[in-house]
Amino acid sequence: MRKSTKIIWIIIAILLALILLVGVYFYNLLSDIQVENSGVITPETPVSYPTLPGINHILLVGVDSTNTEAATRSDAMMLLTLDTEHDNIKLTSFVRDSYVNIPGQGYEKLTHAYAYGGPELLIETVRENFQVDVSCYVVIDFASFIELVDMLGGVEATLEDWELSEFNRVSNENYRKFYNGGEEDYISIDEPGTYTLNGYQTLAFVRMRKNDSIYAREERQRMVVEEVFNKVIRMPFNMYSKLFKQVLPYIKTNMNPFELMKLGFTALQIGTTDVRQMEFPDPDRGQGGIIPGKGWVLQWDEEAGREQLHEFLNE
């Protein structure tokens, strides 16, 4: 079991927690969320591991775009599990390069499912390959992450000299693709040191990966997650209205406001003292390598992997 996760997934979880904390008061604001299908959809793919009573799964998706409607790959995918039977919350991150069978497309990287058919096809892919009984989803894009960090006044981080080139490359890409700051000029960082990073810089800090390992990237993500989370929970109450108004329009879901509030109240009932995390499929048990025409993928033992996953989800 790993304590590694993606920044966008955690931000989604934070936003959902905020929604339920002040859900009734801000019910009208929740109407800004893009509701694709009011109520739970009915997937076509049956699963061999049905959801146990008292356990609810929601698929959280972060997309590499400024528009949740775009036909793009999902940069991050996480299963949020609210378990009232065992009084815990679970966050299961799905490895984007997992080699899976996408219905109608054949074997591809998991990240491609969203590009082929949006959240509906991604849910079908998760159900078929991981046998998880999930039908609800929440989709968020990088632009909302930038908005959130800027609203919170930035994130403090230290940059080393050897990181600057890659950091500025990704930061400039984020500025051009995801930032909506009007006439504000792009800001580069040319000297090593500790800085308060703005939104598109923070996104670069957690996305850059070419000059170190994936584990170093995940360490940066956890550090940023902790700082963002602490800033969110310490926000003045009157700031939540502004937060919702700026961020919620970037969210797409198939749950209506009432269902989101119900989800929030369930999380409140459980509490956050026992949040468990898992990365799946487990990279240490899989085989990573290049497949011609597919790129680098993570192949995994499907039968053993599913047993491991559902043991975690149901404990």
Protein Blocks (a to p, Z undefined) as FASTA:
>chain_A
ZZbdcfklmmmmmmmmmmmmmmmmmmmmmmmpccfbgcjdddfbdcfbdcdehiacdddd
ddddfbfkbccddfbdcdddddfknopaddddddfklccddehkapcdfklmmmmnojml
mmmmmmmmnopacfbdcdddfklmmmmmmmnopaaddddfklmmmmmmmmmmmmmmmpcg
hjaccdddfbgcdddddfklmmmmmmgcklmcfklmmmmmmmmmmmmmmmmmmpcfklmm
mmmmmmmmmpccfbdfklmmmmmmmmmmnopmbccddddddfklmccdddehklpadddd
fklmmmmmmmmmmZZ
